[in-house]
Amino acid sequence: MARYRLSPKRREISIESLAGHDACGFNRQGFTLLELLVVMSAIAILASLSLAALSSAVGRGRQAKCTSNLRQIGESILNYAKEDDDLELPTIYELKLQGG
């Protein structure tokens, strides 16, 4: 049986030898299959939620990268036109008409 002693300084009860017993005093050796399945299903649900959030974050990152690239292309076209007396860049269609 477990021995209890009262600590005079802290006025609390410390249990010396209840290792391997649960709250009701029963001897437990490990987890039941049901407990393991519940924990595994909870981990699986959390993993699926985090993967969904990760994929949406990757999509937002790609969208931001594309937007930045388009902005830089637009700024380079404006800078080209500004430096060359408002001349526009030739398009692929115009180059084909010229035989280039």
Backbone as JSON Lines, residues from 0, in Angstrom:
{"i":0,"aa":"M","n":[0.84,-1.18,0.0],"ca":[0.0,0.0,0.0],"c":[0.88,1.24,0.0]}
{"i":1,"aa":"A","n":[0.37,2.3,-0.49],"ca":[1.12,3.55,-0.58],"c":[1.25,4.19,0.79]}
{"i":2,"aa":"R","n":[2.39,4.83,0.99],"ca":[2.62,5.53,2.23],"c":[2.49,7.03,1.98]}
{"i":3,"aa":"Y","n":[1.8,7.69,2.84],"ca":[1.62,9.13,2.74],"c":[2.35,9.79,3.91]}
{"i":4,"aa":"R","n":[2.96,10.9,3.66],"ca":[3.55,11.64,4.77],"c":[3.23,13.12,4.58]}
{"i":5,"aa":"L","n":[3.05,13.79,5.64],"ca":[2.71,15.2,5.62],"c":[3.98,16.01,5.83]}
{"i":6,"aa":"S","n":[4.27,16.89,4.89],"ca":[5.45,17.72,5.0],"c":[5.13,18.88,5.93]}
{"i":7,"aa":"P","n":[5.87,19.04,7.0],"ca":[5.54,20.11,7.95],"c":[5.78,21.5,7.39]}
{"i":8,"aa":"K","n":[6.73,21.65,6.48],"ca":[7.02,22.98,5.96],"c":[5.97,23.43,4.95]}
{"i":9,"aa":"R","n":[5.62,22.57,4.05],"ca":[4.71,22.98,2.98],"c":[3.26,22.58,3.22]}
{"i":10,"aa":"R","n":[3.03,21.73,4.17],"ca":[1.7,21.24,4.53],"c":[1.0,20.62,3.32]}
{"i":11,"aa":"E","n":[1.73,19.75,2.62],"ca":[1.16,19.04,1.48],"c":[1.45,17.56,1.63]}
{"i":12,"aa":"I","n":[0.66,16.76,0.96],"ca":[0.82,15.32,1.04],"c":[1.63,14.86,-0.16]}
{"i":13,"aa":"S","n":[2.71,14.11,0.07],"ca":[3.49,13.57,-1.03],"c":[3.3,12.05,-1.06]}
{"i":14,"aa":"I","n":[3.13,11.52,-2.25],"ca":[2.91,10.1,-2.42],"c":[4.24,9.46,-2.82]}
{"i":15,"aa":"E","n":[4.66,8.46,-2.09],"ca":[5.97,7.88,-2.33],"c":[5.97,6.77,-3.36]}
{"i":16,"aa":"S","n":[4.99,5.89,-3.32],"ca":[5.1,4.71,-4.18],"c":[3.78,4.41,-4.9]}
{"i":17,"aa":"L","n":[3.37,5.27,-5.78],"ca":[2.19,4.98,-6.6],"c":[2.56,4.83,-8.06]}
{"i":18,"aa":"A","n":[3.82,4.58,-8.39],"ca":[4.26,4.42,-9.77],"c":[3.58,3.2,-10.38]}
{"i":19,"aa":"G","n":[3.0,3.39,-11.56],"ca":[2.33,2.3,-12.24],"c":[0.87,2.16,-11.87]}
{"i":20,"aa":"H","n":[0.33,3.07,-11.09],"ca":[-1.08,3.01,-10.69],"c":[-1.78,4.26,-11.2]}
{"i":21,"aa":"D","n":[-3.09,4.11,-11.5],"ca":[-3.85,5.28,-11.93],"c":[-4.5,5.94,-10.72]}
{"i":22,"aa":"A","n":[-5.39,6.87,-10.95],"ca":[-6.0,7.64,-9.86],"c":[-6.83,6.77,-8.92]}
{"i":23,"aa":"C","n":[-7.37,5.69,-9.41],"ca":[-8.21,4.82,-8.58],"c":[-7.39,3.74,-7.87]}
{"i":24,"aa":"G","n":[-6.11,3.65,-8.12],"ca":[-5.27,2.66,-7.46],"c":[-5.1,1.39,-8.25]}
{"i":25,"aa":"F","n":[-5.61,1.33,-9.48],"ca":[-5.46,0.13,-10.3],"c":[-4.09,0.12,-10.96]}
{"i":26,"aa":"N","n":[-3.54,-1.05,-11.13],"ca":[-2.24,-1.2,-11.76],"c":[-2.41,-1.14,-13.28]}
{"i":27,"aa":"R","n":[-1.71,-0.21,-13.94],"ca":[-1.81,-0.05,-15.4],"c":[-0.44,-0.27,-16.0]}
{"i":28,"aa":"Q","n":[-0.38,-1.07,-17.04],"ca":[0.89,-1.36,-17.69],"c":[1.12,-0.53,-18.94]}
{"i":29,"aa":"G","n":[0.07,-0.14,-19.67],"ca":[0.23,0.61,-20.9],"c":[-1.09,1.21,-21.34]}
{"i":30,"aa":"F","n":[-1.12,1.64,-22.61],"ca":[-2.32,2.25,-23.16],"c":[-3.18,1.2,-23.83]}
{"i":31,"aa":"T","n":[-4.47,1.43,-23.85],"ca":[-5.37,0.51,-24.56],"c":[-5.37,0.87,-26.04]}
{"i":32,"aa":"L","n":[-5.86,-0.05,-26.85],"ca":[-5.92,0.17,-28.29],"c":[-6.81,1.37,-28.62]}
{"i":33,"aa":"L","n":[-7.9,1.5,-27.91],"ca":[-8.82,2.63,-28.15],"c":[-8.13,3.96,-27.86]}
{"i":34,"aa":"E","n":[-7.38,4.05,-26.79],"ca":[-6.67,5.29,-26.47],"c":[-5.65,5.64,-27.55]}
{"i":35,"aa":"L","n":[-4.93,4.64,-28.03],"ca":[-3.97,4.88,-29.09],"c":[-4.64,5.33,-30.38]}
{"i":36,"aa":"L","n":[-5.77,4.73,-30.73],"ca":[-6.49,5.12,-31.95],"c":[-7.03,6.54,-31.85]}
{"i":37,"aa":"V","n":[-7.5,6.92,-30.68],"ca":[-8.01,8.29,-30.49],"c":[-6.88,9.3,-30.66]}
{"i":38,"aa":"V","n":[-5.74,9.02,-30.08],"ca":[-4.61,9.94,-30.2],"c":[-4.13,10.02,-31.64]}
{"i":39,"aa":"M","n":[-4.06,8.87,-32.32],"ca":[-3.62,8.87,-33.71],"c":[-4.59,9.63,-34.61]}
{"i":40,"aa":"S","n":[-5.9,9.49,-34.37],"ca":[-6.86,10.22,-35.19],"c":[-6.79,11.73,-34.92]}
{"i":41,"aa":"A","n":[-6.54,12.12,-33.7],"ca":[-6.39,13.55,-33.39],"c":[-5.16,14.12,-34.09]}
{"i":42,"aa":"I","n":[-4.07,13.37,-34.1],"ca":[-2.86,13.82,-34.79],"c":[-3.11,13.92,-36.28]}
{"i":43,"aa":"A","n":[-3.84,12.97,-36.85],"ca":[-4.14,13.0,-38.29],"c":[-5.0,14.21,-38.65]}
{"i":44,"aa":"I","n":[-5.96,14.54,-37.82],"ca":[-6.82,15.7,-38.09],"c":[-5.99,16.99,-38.03]}
{"i":45,"aa":"L","n":[-5.13,17.11,-37.02],"ca":[-4.29,18.3,-36.92],"c":[-3.33,18.42,-38.1]}
{"i":46,"aa":"A","n":[-2.79,17.29,-38.55],"ca":[-1.88,17.32,-39.69],"c":[-2.6,17.75,-40.96]}
{"i":47,"aa":"S","n":[-3.82,17.27,-41.17],"ca":[-4.56,17.66,-42.37],"c":[-4.91,19.14,-42.35]}
{"i":48,"aa":"L","n":[-5.24,19.67,-41.19],"ca":[-5.54,21.1,-41.09],"c":[-4.3,21.94,-41.37]}
{"i":49,"aa":"S","n":[-3.17,21.51,-40.86],"ca":[-1.95,22.3,-41.08],"c":[-1.5,22.21,-42.54]}
{"i":50,"aa":"L","n":[-1.69,21.08,-43.19],"ca":[-1.32,20.97,-44.61],"c":[-2.21,21.84,-45.49]}
{"i":51,"aa":"A","n":[-3.5,21.96,-45.14],"ca":[-4.4,22.82,-45.9],"c":[-3.96,24.28,-45.77]}
{"i":52,"aa":"A","n":[-3.6,24.69,-44.57],"ca":[-3.14,26.06,-44.36],"c":[-1.82,26.31,-45.09]}
{"i":53,"aa":"L","n":[-0.96,25.31,-45.11],"ca":[0.32,25.45,-45.79],"c":[0.13,25.6,-47.3]}
{"i":54,"aa":"S","n":[-0.77,24.82,-47.88],"ca":[-0.98,24.92,-49.33],"c":[-1.59,26.26,-49.71]}
{"i":55,"aa":"S","n":[-2.47,26.8,-48.89],"ca":[-3.03,28.12,-49.21],"c":[-1.97,29.2,-49.07]}
{"i":56,"aa":"A","n":[-1.06,29.05,-48.12],"ca":[0.02,30.02,-47.97],"c":[0.97,29.97,-49.16]}
{"i":57,"aa":"V","n":[1.23,28.78,-49.68],"ca":[2.08,28.64,-50.87],"c":[1.41,29.31,-52.06]}
{"i":58,"aa":"G","n":[0.09,29.15,-52.2],"ca":[-0.63,29.79,-53.29],"c":[-0.58,31.31,-53.21]}
{"i":59,"aa":"R","n":[-0.71,31.83,-52.0],"ca":[-0.63,33.29,-51.83],"c":[0.78,33.79,-52.14]}
{"i":60,"aa":"G","n":[1.79,32.99,-51.81],"ca":[3.17,33.37,-52.12],"c":[3.41,33.42,-53.62]}
{"i":61,"aa":"R","n":[2.89,32.44,-54.35],"ca":[3.03,32.44,-55.81],"c":[2.32,33.63,-56.43]}
{"i":62,"aa":"Q","n":[1.14,33.96,-55.9],"ca":[0.38,35.1,-56.41],"c":[1.16,36.4,-56.19]}
{"i":63,"aa":"A","n":[1.76,36.55,-55.01],"ca":[2.55,37.76,-54.73],"c":[3.76,37.85,-55.64]}
{"i":64,"aa":"K","n":[4.4,36.73,-55.91],"ca":[5.57,36.71,-56.79],"c":[5.16,37.12,-58.21]}
{"i":65,"aa":"C","n":[4.05,36.59,-58.7],"ca":[3.57,36.93,-60.05],"c":[3.23,38.41,-60.14]}
{"i":66,"aa":"T","n":[2.55,38.93,-59.13],"ca":[2.2,40.35,-59.12],"c":[3.45,41.23,-59.14]}
{"i":67,"aa":"S","n":[4.45,40.85,-58.37],"ca":[5.7,41.61,-58.34],"c":[6.41,41.56,-59.7]}
{"i":68,"aa":"N","n":[6.43,40.39,-60.33],"ca":[7.05,40.28,-61.65],"c":[6.34,41.16,-62.68]}
{"i":69,"aa":"L","n":[5.01,41.17,-62.66],"ca":[4.26,42.0,-63.61],"c":[4.52,43.49,-63.37]}
{"i":70,"aa":"R","n":[4.63,43.88,-62.11],"ca":[4.91,45.28,-61.79],"c":[6.3,45.66,-62.31]}
{"i":71,"aa":"Q","n":[7.27,44.79,-62.13],"ca":[8.62,45.09,-62.61],"c":[8.67,45.16,-64.13]}
{"i":72,"aa":"I","n":[7.93,44.31,-64.81],"ca":[7.88,44.37,-66.28],"c":[7.27,45.69,-66.73]}
{"i":73,"aa":"G","n":[6.2,46.09,-66.08],"ca":[5.56,47.36,-66.43],"c":[6.48,48.55,-66.19]}
{"i":74,"aa":"E","n":[7.2,48.53,-65.06],"ca":[8.12,49.63,-64.77],"c":[9.27,49.66,-65.78]}
{"i":75,"aa":"S","n":[9.75,48.5,-66.19],"ca":[10.84,48.49,-67.17],"c":[10.37,49.03,-68.52]}
{"i":76,"aa":"I","n":[9.14,48.74,-68.92],"ca":[8.61,49.28,-70.17],"c":[8.48,50.79,-70.08]}
{"i":77,"aa":"L","n":[7.99,51.29,-68.95],"ca":[7.87,52.74,-68.78],"c":[9.23,53.42,-68.77]}
{"i":78,"aa":"N","n":[10.22,52.81,-68.13],"ca":[11.56,53.39,-68.11],"c":[12.18,53.39,-69.51]}
{"i":79,"aa":"Y","n":[11.95,52.35,-70.28],"ca":[12.46,52.29,-71.65],"c":[11.85,53.41,-72.48]}
{"i":80,"aa":"A","n":[10.53,53.58,-72.36],"ca":[9.86,54.63,-73.13],"c":[10.32,56.02,-72.67]}
{"i":81,"aa":"K","n":[10.54,56.2,-71.4],"ca":[10.95,57.49,-70.87],"c":[12.35,57.87,-71.35]}
{"i":82,"aa":"E","n":[13.26,56.91,-71.4],"ca":[14.63,57.2,-71.81],"c":[14.76,57.36,-73.32]}
{"i":83,"aa":"D","n":[13.88,56.8,-74.1],"ca":[13.98,56.84,-75.56],"c":[12.92,57.75,-76.18]}
{"i":84,"aa":"D","n":[12.68,58.88,-75.56],"ca":[11.77,59.9,-76.09],"c":[10.37,59.33,-76.37]}
{"i":85,"aa":"D","n":[9.81,58.65,-75.41],"ca":[8.46,58.09,-75.46],"c":[8.25,57.09,-76.6]}
{"i":86,"aa":"L","n":[9.3,56.41,-76.99],"ca":[9.13,55.33,-77.96],"c":[8.65,54.08,-77.24]}
{"i":87,"aa":"E","n":[7.79,53.36,-77.89],"ca":[7.28,52.13,-77.29],"c":[8.12,50.95,-77.72]}
{"i":88,"aa":"L","n":[8.13,49.93,-76.89],"ca":[8.81,48.69,-77.25],"c":[8.1,48.04,-78.42]}
{"i":89,"aa":"P","n":[8.83,47.52,-79.37],"ca":[8.15,46.8,-80.45],"c":[7.58,45.48,-79.94]}
{"i":90,"aa":"T","n":[6.4,45.16,-80.42],"ca":[5.78,43.91,-80.01],"c":[6.21,42.78,-80.93]}
{"i":91,"aa":"I","n":[5.93,41.58,-80.54],"ca":[6.29,40.42,-81.36],"c":[5.55,40.49,-82.7]}
{"i":92,"aa":"Y","n":[4.31,40.96,-82.68],"ca":[3.53,41.06,-83.91],"c":[4.18,42.03,-84.89]}
{"i":93,"aa":"E","n":[4.63,43.18,-84.37],"ca":[5.3,44.16,-85.24],"c":[6.6,43.64,-85.79]}
{"i":94,"aa":"L","n":[7.35,42.88,-85.0],"ca":[8.61,42.3,-85.45],"c":[8.37,41.29,-86.58]}
{"i":95,"aa":"K","n":[7.3,40.53,-86.49],"ca":[6.99,39.54,-87.53],"c":[6.59,40.23,-88.84]}
{"i":96,"aa":"L","n":[5.89,41.36,-88.71],"ca":[5.51,42.09,-89.91],"c":[6.73,42.68,-90.62]}
{"i":97,"aa":"Q","n":[7.75,43.03,-89.85],"ca":[8.97,43.59,-90.44],"c":[9.88,42.51,-90.98]}
{"i":98,"aa":"G","n":[9.55,41.25,-90.74],"ca":[10.37,40.17,-91.24],"c":[11.44,39.74,-90.27]}
{"i":99,"aa":"G","n":[11.32,40.12,-89.02],"ca":[12.35,39.83,-88.03],"c":[12.09,38.67,-87.19]}
